[in-house]
């Protein structure tokens, strides 16, 4: 079946859903990279099956442009582009994250200090609106709608095709782990390597292992192994632990891109036997990797709801770099949870969906820091760490991902997001409201 036939089939399903009563949601197939929550209604409405959209449609090597359907995973994508000497500008760290998911959720990673989010590399979207109409949006054709697709979490329509830029890549990535006990030194190095004028490296992220143990991870593409054996963190060895003890490393480019995948960052730390080498050797293929671990988490979620007061905290927050120290002091005092992943992110433009509260602290070209809190236990009776983190993020003029628990009032939510701009996009793409409003779907999920 051709891409056009698949799109028409989905458009017909959207038109049928629009004639019926009640809302709908998009079923992309595979594993959802969202936090399973009690009483979750995000996927309880009528589903629009988009699971057939899993094909790479074109790779133009000369122009460095790729066209895919949204269900293409980044594992599938880099296995197609790397042999051609190319890679996406941003590769999310988990193998199962899809192109469409990276657009909808604004994925960032260690090339984001230079290229912004994956969505910043996109030049055209094909999307089915809520009435079944197929739209083609770009930076030059209805840009006000084009720039609302990323970060919309499937509330404006069904994404069916994505065209995006690629960059030159080499087979291996050489890594330096820059260790320090000083926050000031860590920030100095971070600022140095994230300076737009800095050259000689392609990747920057950081892992903070404790209040006095900082690692800045700086990588560069290379085609020269120089007699070294590439490291692998897909089996017995654990990447985030290596960053605490090693100083230099080299990996294949694919291994580097998905270096966090085997542990799903450090999710295996919650089940200690999964970090034992004999267990990993014997059962790793069935238990390790983000797809396996998220599937296990989803399977056990109903039981965990009976045992735990709240799910563990999984959240990325984005703060202006100049608030780093204030956030750090608060985090050490209130959270004291490690590792803390630090991803520098330079948005490529002032996105039209950014609301007035965040816009006040956002100048074009500014560096933001993604602080990723993954796995903080959240069971204290009188202290909800998810809500505390959301409040602090708002106080500092930042914003957060919406994949987990959210506590926003409607008023505060629409201070973070631009309501008139969103509602204009909604009216143009989903005028009858087949898909839920962004706040109704995600603004308060707790």
C-alpha positions as CSV (number, residue, x, y, z in Angstrom):
1,X,0.0,0.0,0.0
2,X,1.3,3.4,-0.9
3,X,1.8,6.3,1.5
4,X,-1.1,8.1,-0.1
5,X,-3.4,5.1,0.3
6,X,-2.5,4.8,4.0
7,X,-3.2,8.5,4.5
8,X,-6.6,8.2,2.8
9,X,-7.5,5.2,4.9
10,X,-6.7,7.2,8.1
11,X,-8.5,10.3,6.8
12,X,-11.6,8.2,6.2
13,X,-11.4,6.9,9.8
14,X,-11.1,10.5,11.0
15,X,-14.2,11.6,8.9
16,X,-16.2,8.7,10.4
17,X,-15.1,9.6,13.9
18,X,-16.1,13.2,13.3
19,X,-19.6,12.1,12.3
20,X,-20.0,10.1,15.5
21,X,-20.3,11.6,18.9
22,X,-17.5,12.0,21.4
23,X,-13.8,12.7,21.3
24,X,-11.0,10.6,19.7
25,X,-7.3,10.0,20.2
26,X,-4.5,8.8,17.9
27,X,-3.3,5.2,18.3
28,X,0.2,5.2,16.9
29,X,0.9,1.6,17.9
30,X,3.9,0.4,19.9
31,X,4.9,1.6,23.4
32,X,3.7,5.0,24.6
33,X,6.6,7.0,26.2
34,X,4.3,8.6,28.8
35,X,4.1,7.8,32.6
36,X,1.3,5.3,33.4
37,X,-1.1,7.1,35.8
38,X,-4.1,6.0,37.9
39,X,-7.4,6.8,36.3
40,X,-5.6,7.9,33.1
41,X,-8.2,9.1,30.5
42,X,-5.7,10.2,27.9
43,X,-6.2,7.0,25.8
44,X,-9.7,6.1,26.8
45,X,-11.7,7.7,24.0
46,X,-12.3,6.3,20.5
47,X,-9.0,5.6,18.7
48,X,-7.8,6.6,15.3
49,X,-5.5,3.8,14.1
50,X,-2.3,5.4,12.7
51,X,-0.1,2.4,13.4
52,X,0.5,1.7,9.6
53,X,2.6,4.9,9.3
54,X,6.1,3.3,9.9
55,X,7.9,3.9,6.6
56,X,11.0,5.9,5.5
57,X,9.8,7.5,2.3
58,X,13.0,9.2,1.0
59,X,16.5,10.1,1.9
60,X,18.1,12.8,-0.3
61,X,21.8,12.4,0.4
62,X,22.9,15.4,-1.6
63,X,20.3,17.8,0.0
64,X,20.6,16.1,3.4
65,X,16.8,15.8,3.7
66,X,14.8,12.9,4.9
67,X,11.0,12.2,4.5
68,X,9.4,9.7,6.8
69,X,6.1,8.6,8.2
70,X,5.7,9.5,11.9
71,X,5.8,5.9,13.2
72,X,9.4,5.4,12.1
73,X,11.5,4.8,15.2
74,X,14.9,6.6,15.6
75,X,16.6,3.2,15.8
76,X,15.1,2.4,12.3
77,X,16.0,5.9,11.1
78,X,19.7,6.0,12.1
79,X,20.3,2.5,10.8
80,X,19.2,3.9,7.4
81,X,21.1,7.2,7.5
82,X,24.4,6.3,9.2
83,X,25.6,4.1,6.3
84,X,25.0,7.2,4.1
85,X,27.2,9.3,6.4
86,X,24.2,11.2,7.7
87,X,22.1,11.5,10.9
88,X,19.2,13.5,12.3
89,X,20.2,16.8,13.9
90,X,18.8,15.4,17.2
91,X,18.4,11.7,18.1
92,X,16.3,11.1,21.2
93,X,18.0,8.7,23.6
94,X,15.5,5.8,23.5
95,X,15.4,3.5,20.6
96,X,11.6,3.3,20.4
97,X,10.9,7.0,20.3
98,X,9.3,7.8,16.9
99,X,9.7,10.7,14.6
100,X,6.1,11.7,15.3
101,X,6.6,11.4,19.0
102,X,9.7,13.6,18.8
103,X,7.7,16.3,17.1
104,X,4.6,16.0,19.3
105,X,6.7,16.0,22.5
106,X,9.5,18.3,21.5
107,X,12.4,15.9,22.0
108,X,15.9,17.2,22.8
109,X,19.2,15.4,23.3
110,X,23.0,16.1,23.3
111,X,23.1,18.0,19.9
112,X,20.3,20.4,21.1
113,X,22.9,22.9,22.3
114,X,23.5,23.6,18.7
115,X,20.4,22.5,16.8
116,X,17.6,22.9,19.2
117,X,14.9,20.2,19.4
118,X,14.3,17.6,16.7
119,X,11.3,19.7,15.6
120,X,13.7,22.6,14.8
121,X,15.1,20.4,12.0
122,X,11.6,19.9,10.4
123,X,10.7,21.8,7.3
124,X,7.3,20.3,6.4
125,X,4.5,18.4,8.0
126,X,1.6,16.5,6.4
127,X,-1.3,16.3,8.9
128,X,-5.0,15.1,8.8
129,X,-7.2,17.7,10.5
130,X,-10.2,16.8,12.7
131,X,-12.6,16.9,9.7
132,X,-10.5,14.5,7.6
133,X,-8.8,17.2,5.5
134,X,-5.2,16.6,4.6
135,X,-3.0,19.7,5.2
136,X,0.6,20.4,4.1
137,X,2.3,22.9,6.4
138,X,5.7,24.4,6.3
139,X,7.7,27.5,7.3
140,X,6.5,29.3,4.2
141,X,3.0,27.8,3.9
142,X,0.8,28.6,6.9
143,X,3.8,28.9,9.3
144,X,1.5,29.8,12.2
145,X,0.0,26.3,12.0
146,X,3.3,24.6,11.1
147,X,5.0,25.9,14.3
148,X,2.0,24.7,16.4
149,X,2.4,21.0,15.5
150,X,5.4,20.4,17.7
151,X,4.5,20.3,21.3
152,X,0.8,19.7,20.5
153,X,0.7,16.1,21.8
154,X,-1.7,15.0,19.2
155,X,-4.4,17.5,19.9
156,X,-4.5,19.3,16.5
157,X,-4.7,16.4,14.1
158,X,-3.0,13.2,12.9
159,X,0.6,13.7,11.7
160,X,1.2,11.6,8.6
161,X,4.5,12.7,7.1
162,X,7.5,14.7,8.3
163,X,10.3,16.2,6.2
164,X,13.4,17.2,8.1
165,X,17.1,18.1,7.7
166,X,20.0,15.7,8.3
167,X,23.6,16.5,9.2
168,X,26.9,14.9,8.4
169,X,27.8,11.9,10.6
170,X,30.7,9.5,11.0
171,X,30.8,5.9,12.2
172,X,32.0,6.5,15.7
173,X,31.7,9.0,18.6
174,X,34.7,9.8,20.8
175,X,33.7,10.9,24.3
176,X,35.4,12.8,27.1
177,X,33.9,12.6,30.6
178,X,34.9,15.9,32.3
179,X,34.7,15.2,36.0
180,X,34.6,17.9,38.7
181,X,33.5,18.4,42.3
182,X,32.7,22.1,41.7
183,X,29.4,23.4,40.4
184,X,31.1,26.6,39.3
185,X,33.6,24.6,37.2
186,X,30.8,22.5,35.8
187,X,28.9,25.6,34.7
188,X,32.0,27.2,33.3
189,X,32.7,24.1,31.1
190,X,29.0,23.9,30.1
191,X,29.0,27.5,29.0
192,X,32.3,27.1,27.1
193,X,31.2,24.0,25.1
194,X,27.7,25.5,24.4
195,X,29.1,28.8,23.1
196,X,27.8,29.1,19.5
197,X,31.4,30.0,18.4
198,X,32.9,26.8,20.0
199,X,34.0,24.1,17.5
200,X,35.6,20.7,17.6
201,X,32.7,18.8,19.2
202,X,29.2,17.6,18.3
203,X,27.5,16.6,21.5
204,X,27.1,18.0,25.0
205,X,25.2,16.8,28.0
206,X,25.8,16.3,31.7
207,X,25.1,13.9,34.5
208,X,25.2,15.1,38.1
209,X,25.8,12.1,40.4
210,X,25.6,14.1,43.6
211,X,26.0,17.5,45.2
212,X,29.7,17.3,44.6
213,X,30.1,15.0,41.6
214,X,29.5,16.6,38.2
215,X,30.3,15.0,34.8
216,X,30.1,17.0,31.6
217,X,29.9,14.6,28.6
218,X,31.4,16.0,25.4
219,X,31.5,14.0,22.2
220,X,32.6,14.3,18.7
221,X,32.1,12.2,15.5
222,X,35.2,10.4,14.3
223,X,36.0,7.7,11.7
224,X,39.2,6.7,13.4
225,X,39.2,4.1,16.1
226,X,43.0,4.4,16.6
227,X,43.3,0.8,17.7
228,X,40.6,1.1,20.4
229,X,37.7,-1.2,20.9
230,X,34.3,0.6,21.0
231,X,32.4,0.3,24.3
232,X,28.9,-1.2,24.4
233,X,26.3,-0.3,26.9
234,X,23.5,-2.5,25.6
235,X,24.4,-5.5,27.7
236,X,26.5,-6.1,30.8
237,X,27.9,-2.5,31.2
238,X,25.9,0.5,32.4
239,X,26.4,3.8,30.7
240,X,25.4,6.2,33.5
241,X,27.7,4.5,36.0
242,X,30.6,4.7,33.5
243,X,30.2,8.5,33.4
244,X,31.0,8.6,37.1
245,X,34.3,6.7,36.8
246,X,35.7,7.0,33.3
247,X,37.5,9.9,31.6
248,X,37.5,8.8,27.9
249,X,35.4,6.5,25.8
250,X,34.6,5.6,22.2
251,X,31.4,4.0,20.8
252,X,29.8,3.3,17.5
253,X,27.5,6.2,16.6
254,X,24.4,4.1,17.0
255,X,25.6,2.9,20.4
256,X,26.2,6.5,21.5
257,X,22.8,7.7,20.3
258,X,21.1,5.1,22.4
259,X,23.6,4.9,25.3
260,X,20.8,5.4,27.8
261,X,18.4,2.9,26.3
262,X,19.4,-0.3,28.0
263,X,18.6,1.2,31.5
264,X,15.8,3.5,30.2
265,X,18.1,6.1,31.7
266,X,18.5,4.6,35.2
267,X,15.1,2.8,35.6
268,X,16.9,-0.5,36.3
269,X,18.2,1.1,39.6
270,X,14.7,0.6,41.0
271,X,15.0,-3.2,40.5
272,X,18.6,-3.9,41.6
273,X,18.9,-7.4,40.1
274,X,18.6,-5.8,36.7
275,X,22.0,-4.3,37.3
276,X,23.7,-7.6,38.2
277,X,25.9,-8.8,35.4
278,X,24.8,-12.5,35.5
279,X,21.1,-11.4,35.3
280,X,21.9,-9.0,32.4
281,X,23.8,-11.7,30.6
282,X,21.1,-14.3,31.0
283,X,18.0,-12.2,30.6
284,X,19.1,-8.9,29.1
285,X,17.5,-9.4,25.7
286,X,14.1,-9.9,27.4
287,X,14.3,-7.4,30.3
288,X,16.7,-4.6,29.3
289,X,16.0,-1.7,26.9
290,X,13.4,1.0,27.1
291,X,10.7,-0.9,25.2
292,X,11.0,-3.9,27.5
293,X,11.2,-1.8,30.6
294,X,8.3,0.5,29.8
295,X,6.2,-2.5,28.8
296,X,7.0,-4.1,32.2
297,X,6.2,-0.8,34.0
298,X,2.9,-0.6,32.3
299,X,2.1,-4.2,33.1
300,X,2.8,-3.7,36.8
301,X,1.2,-0.2,37.0
302,X,-2.1,-1.4,38.4
303,X,-0.4,-3.3,41.2
304,X,2.0,-0.4,42.0
305,X,-1.0,2.0,42.3
306,X,-2.2,-0.2,45.2
307,X,1.2,-0.1,46.9
308,X,2.5,3.4,46.2
309,X,0.7,6.7,47.1
310,X,1.9,8.2,43.8
311,X,3.9,7.0,40.8
312,X,7.6,7.8,40.8
313,X,8.4,11.3,39.4
314,X,9.5,11.3,35.7
315,X,9.7,14.8,34.3
316,X,11.8,17.1,32.2
317,X,11.8,20.8,33.0
318,X,13.3,23.6,30.9
319,X,14.7,26.6,32.6
320,X,16.6,29.7,31.4
321,X,20.3,29.0,31.9
322,X,20.7,32.1,34.1
323,X,18.4,30.4,36.7
324,X,20.7,27.4,37.1
325,X,22.2,28.4,40.4
326,X,18.8,29.3,42.0
327,X,17.3,26.0,40.9
328,X,20.4,24.1,42.0
329,X,20.2,25.4,45.5
330,X,16.5,24.6,45.8
331,X,16.9,21.1,44.2
332,X,19.7,20.1,46.6
333,X,17.7,21.2,49.6
334,X,14.3,19.9,48.6
335,X,15.0,16.9,46.3
336,X,18.5,15.6,46.8
337,X,17.9,12.9,44.2
338,X,20.6,11.6,41.8
339,X,21.5,11.2,39.0
340,X,20.2,14.4,37.5
341,X,20.5,14.6,33.7
342,X,21.4,18.0,32.3
343,X,20.8,18.7,28.6
344,X,21.6,22.2,27.2
345,X,19.0,23.3,24.6
346,X,19.1,26.3,22.4
347,X,15.7,26.8,20.7
348,X,16.1,28.0,17.2
349,X,13.2,30.6,17.4
350,X,10.6,32.0,19.7
351,X,7.9,29.4,19.2
352,X,4.4,31.0,18.8
353,X,2.8,28.7,21.3
354,X,5.0,29.9,24.2
355,X,2.8,31.8,26.6
356,X,3.3,35.3,28.2
357,X,4.8,34.0,31.5
358,X,7.6,32.0,29.8
359,X,8.1,34.6,27.0
360,X,9.1,37.1,29.6
361,X,12.3,35.1,30.3
362,X,12.9,33.9,26.8
363,X,15.1,35.9,24.3
364,X,15.8,34.4,20.9
365,X,19.2,32.6,21.0
366,X,19.1,32.0,24.7
367,X,20.3,28.7,26.2
368,X,17.9,26.7,28.2
369,X,18.7,23.8,30.5
370,X,16.6,20.6,30.5
371,X,16.8,19.2,34.0
372,X,15.6,15.6,33.7
373,X,14.4,14.1,37.0
374,X,13.8,10.4,36.4
375,X,12.7,8.0,39.1
376,X,12.3,10.2,42.2
377,X,10.1,8.2,44.8
378,X,7.1,10.3,45.5
379,X,5.2,8.8,48.4
380,X,5.4,11.3,51.3
381,X,1.9,12.0,52.7
382,X,2.3,15.8,52.9
383,X,4.8,16.5,50.1
384,X,4.1,15.9,46.4
385,X,7.4,16.3,44.6
386,X,5.7,16.5,41.2
387,X,3.7,19.5,42.2
388,X,6.7,21.1,44.0
389,X,8.8,20.8,40.8
390,X,6.0,22.2,38.7
391,X,5.6,25.2,41.0
392,X,9.3,25.9,41.1
393,X,9.6,25.7,37.3
394,X,6.8,28.2,36.9
395,X,8.4,30.5,39.5
396,X,11.6,30.5,37.5
397,X,9.9,31.3,34.2
398,X,10.4,27.8,32.7
399,X,8.2,25.0,31.4
400,X,7.9,21.3,31.6
401,X,7.1,18.3,29.5
402,X,3.5,17.1,29.9
403,X,4.1,13.3,29.7
404,X,3.5,12.7,33.4
405,X,1.4,14.1,36.2
406,X,0.4,17.8,35.8
407,X,-1.3,20.0,38.3
408,X,-2.0,23.3,36.4
409,X,-5.0,25.4,37.0
410,X,-6.5,26.5,33.7
411,X,-5.3,30.0,34.3
412,X,-1.7,29.1,35.0
413,X,-1.5,26.6,32.1
414,X,-2.5,29.3,29.7
415,X,0.2,31.6,31.1
416,X,2.8,29.0,30.1
417,X,1.1,28.3,26.7
418,X,-0.3,31.0,24.4
419,X,-4.1,30.3,24.4
420,X,-5.1,32.6,21.6
421,X,-2.4,31.2,19.3
422,X,-3.3,27.6,20.2
423,X,-7.0,28.2,19.7
424,X,-6.4,29.8,16.3
425,X,-4.4,26.6,15.3
426,X,-7.2,24.5,16.8
427,X,-9.9,26.3,14.8
428,X,-8.0,25.9,11.6
429,X,-7.0,22.2,12.0
430,X,-9.7,20.7,14.3
431,X,-12.7,23.1,14.2
432,X,-15.2,20.7,15.6
433,X,-12.9,19.6,18.4
434,X,-12.6,15.9,17.5
435,X,-9.3,15.7,19.5
436,X,-9.2,17.1,23.0
437,X,-8.0,20.6,23.8
438,X,-4.4,20.7,25.1
439,X,-5.4,21.6,28.6
440,X,-8.2,19.2,28.8
441,X,-5.9,16.3,27.7
442,X,-2.8,17.1,29.7
443,X,-3.1,20.3,31.8
444,X,-4.2,18.5,34.9
445,X,-3.4,14.8,35.0
446,X,-2.8,13.7,38.6
